[in-house]
Amino acid sequence: MPAISQTEPRAESIANFTVAEPAAAIPEPEVTEVGPVAEPAPRWDTAVPLWGDAWPLHIYGLGSCFAVLALVSFCLLLLAARRKITTVRMVTPVLVFTAVLGTSRAVYLFGDAYGWRTSYPVILLQVMHGMAMPC
C-alpha cells in the first residue's frame, strides 16, 4: 500500500473545490423610532384583561414561590451558621445566591411585575429582572 504524504495536498480535492457566488445584499430595515427600552413589552391595557385570572395567578403565585425559596435559603443559612457545619464553606455561596435570587424575584413580581403598572423606573425593573442572569 503506497504511503500518502501529509505535506502534499491531494489533486482531486483541489480540483473539486468550487467558489460560491456572494449572496445579494439584503437591505437593512429603517428604524423610525427608538423606544426607551431594548425589549418590547405588550400593550398592558389590552393584555391584562385578555389574560384575566391567569395574570394575578402568575404574578402572585410565582412571587410566592420565589419568596418561599428565599425564606428557606435564609433559614438554611442561619441553621448552617448556628450548628457550625463543616461543609458550610461549600454550601454558603449557593444559599446566598438562591436567597438573593428569590428575594429579588419576589420583590420584582409583587412590586411591579414586568413594568405593567409603571410604578418604578424602567432601569430599576431591568436591573431586578436581570439579577438572576448575570451573563
Residue, then its C-alpha position, 0 to 999 in steps of 0.5 A: m500500500p503506497a504511503i500518502s504524504q501529509t505535506e502534499p495536498r491531494a489533486e482531486s480535492i483541489a480540483n473539486f473545490t468550487v467558489a460560491e457566488p456572494a449572496a445579494a445584499i439584503p437591505e437593512p430595515e429603517v428604524t423610525e423610532v427608538g423606544p426607551v427600552a431594548e425589549p418590547a413589552p405588550r400593550w398592558d391595557t389590552a393584555v391584562p384583561l385578555w389574560g384575566d385570572a391567569w395574570p394575578l395567578h402568575i404574578y402572585g403565585l410565582g412571587s410566592c414561590f420565589a419568596v418561599l425559596a428565599l425564606v428557606s435559603f435564609c433559614l438554611l443559612l442561619l441553621a448552617a451558621r448556628r450548628k457550625i457545619t463543616t461543609v458550610r464553606m461549600v454550601t454558603p455561596v449557593l444559599v446566598f445566591t438562591a436567597v438573593l435570587g428569590t428575594s429579588r424575584a419576589v420583590y420584582l413580581f409583587g412590586d411591579a411585575y414586568g413594568w405593567r403598572t409603571s410604578y418604578p423606573v424602567i432601569l430599576l425593573q431591568v436591573m431586578h429582572g436581570m439579577a438572576m442572569p448575570c451573563 
